[in-house]
Amino acid sequence: MFVRVWRTLVDLVRARRQRSRVRCQLAAMTERELQDCGMTRAEIAYELTKPVRRK
């Protein structure tokens, strides 16, 4: 039981860190890079203001 809870917590922390890294990368992108990805600054701003939770 304890091992399952521990693994779940570790997985949650890993996912949160990964999302945090992705958000930082998005924030650092230039306008040209965003256009290449098909995203706008407004979409990035929206994503950055969302709480760091699941999905």
Backbone bond lengths (Angstrom), bond angles and torsions (degrees), N, CA, C in turn:
res aa  C-N    CA-C-N  psi(-1)  N-CA   C-N-CA  omega(-1)  CA-C   N-CA-C  phi
1 M - - - 1.449 - - 1.524 110.82 -
2 F 1.334 116.91 -50.38 1.453 121.22 -179.32 1.522 111.33 -60.75
3 V 1.326 116.55 -40.20 1.465 120.58 -178.75 1.523 110.24 -64.00
4 R 1.315 117.74 -40.35 1.462 121.43 179.91 1.527 110.91 -64.40
5 V 1.315 116.50 -42.94 1.468 121.00 178.56 1.520 109.85 -64.23
6 W 1.313 116.66 -43.89 1.459 121.26 179.61 1.528 110.98 -60.87
7 R 1.318 116.62 -45.28 1.467 120.41 179.82 1.525 111.32 -62.77
8 T 1.316 116.43 -39.67 1.460 120.85 178.19 1.523 110.20 -62.10
9 L 1.315 117.13 -44.74 1.462 120.80 178.55 1.523 111.82 -62.99
10 V 1.312 116.42 -42.82 1.463 120.94 178.58 1.523 109.93 -62.26
11 D 1.325 117.81 -42.79 1.468 121.51 178.85 1.522 111.11 -63.09
12 L 1.321 117.24 -40.19 1.462 120.87 178.54 1.523 111.50 -64.23
13 V 1.311 116.81 -41.89 1.467 120.61 179.19 1.524 110.11 -65.54
14 R 1.303 117.11 -41.83 1.469 120.50 178.42 1.523 111.19 -62.07
15 A 1.316 116.72 -44.81 1.473 120.47 179.91 1.522 110.41 -63.37
16 R 1.314 117.07 -40.96 1.466 120.30 -179.79 1.529 110.74 -64.76
17 R 1.316 116.64 -42.38 1.469 119.86 178.34 1.515 111.51 -64.41
18 Q 1.327 116.60 -40.28 1.464 120.41 179.21 1.523 110.29 -63.02
19 R 1.324 117.48 -46.73 1.467 120.56 178.76 1.522 110.88 -61.81
20 S 1.329 116.43 -37.30 1.458 120.48 178.93 1.528 110.91 -63.96
21 R 1.326 116.51 -42.64 1.469 120.64 177.92 1.524 111.04 -62.59
22 V 1.325 116.62 -43.24 1.464 120.89 -179.68 1.518 110.01 -63.11
23 R 1.317 117.45 -42.57 1.461 120.75 179.11 1.527 111.11 -62.26
24 C 1.312 116.97 -40.73 1.471 120.09 177.67 1.524 110.77 -63.99
25 Q 1.312 117.00 -40.38 1.457 120.61 178.59 1.528 110.75 -64.80
26 L 1.319 117.09 -41.71 1.464 120.45 178.07 1.525 110.88 -62.79
27 A 1.315 116.75 -41.91 1.461 120.63 -178.81 1.524 111.51 -64.78
28 A 1.319 117.12 -28.25 1.460 121.34 -176.47 1.535 113.05 -87.89
29 M 1.321 117.92 -6.60 1.465 120.57 -176.54 1.530 111.69 -72.23
30 T 1.326 114.54 148.40 1.468 120.75 176.29 1.529 109.07 -81.59
31 E 1.328 115.65 168.07 1.466 120.34 178.26 1.525 110.91 -58.96
32 R 1.311 116.59 -39.89 1.471 121.13 -179.48 1.528 110.65 -64.07
33 E 1.311 117.00 -44.44 1.465 120.63 178.88 1.522 111.26 -63.01
34 L 1.328 115.74 -39.90 1.461 119.41 177.69 1.526 111.45 -63.67
35 Q 1.335 116.43 -41.09 1.463 120.14 177.90 1.522 110.52 -61.59
36 D 1.328 116.39 -40.48 1.458 120.56 178.54 1.526 111.58 -61.12
37 C 1.330 116.25 -33.09 1.467 121.68 179.25 1.522 112.29 -85.60
38 G 1.328 116.40 -9.72 1.451 120.18 -178.56 1.517 113.15 78.58
39 M 1.323 116.72 28.08 1.462 121.28 -179.24 1.524 110.01 -119.60
40 T 1.326 115.25 160.11 1.453 120.77 177.30 1.521 109.22 -118.03
41 R 1.329 116.07 166.12 1.467 121.12 176.85 1.527 110.90 -60.59
42 A 1.329 116.53 -36.09 1.462 120.27 -180.00 1.528 110.97 -63.25
43 E 1.326 116.78 -41.01 1.471 120.30 177.62 1.525 110.87 -64.93
44 I 1.328 116.29 -39.24 1.462 120.54 178.61 1.521 109.68 -66.41
45 A 1.331 117.13 -44.23 1.467 120.53 179.43 1.521 110.57 -59.87
46 Y 1.321 116.83 -42.28 1.463 120.76 177.93 1.528 110.31 -61.37
47 E 1.311 116.68 -45.84 1.458 121.12 -179.09 1.526 111.41 -62.86
48 L 1.329 116.76 -38.57 1.458 120.36 -178.19 1.519 112.59 -71.67
49 T 1.329 117.91 -24.13 1.460 119.91 -179.79 1.523 112.64 -87.08
50 K 1.329 117.63 -12.80 1.457 119.93 178.47 1.520 109.96 -68.60
51 P 1.325 117.52 144.51 1.455 119.09 177.27 1.531 110.44 -65.70
52 V 1.313 115.64 150.72 1.471 120.22 -179.37 1.518 107.65 -82.33
53 R 1.304 114.87 91.00 1.467 122.36 178.85 1.505 108.47 -135.25
54 R 1.309 114.22 -175.53 1.463 118.55 177.10 1.510 109.80 -62.77
55 K 1.307 116.01 134.88 1.459 124.63 177.82 1.480 108.08 43.49
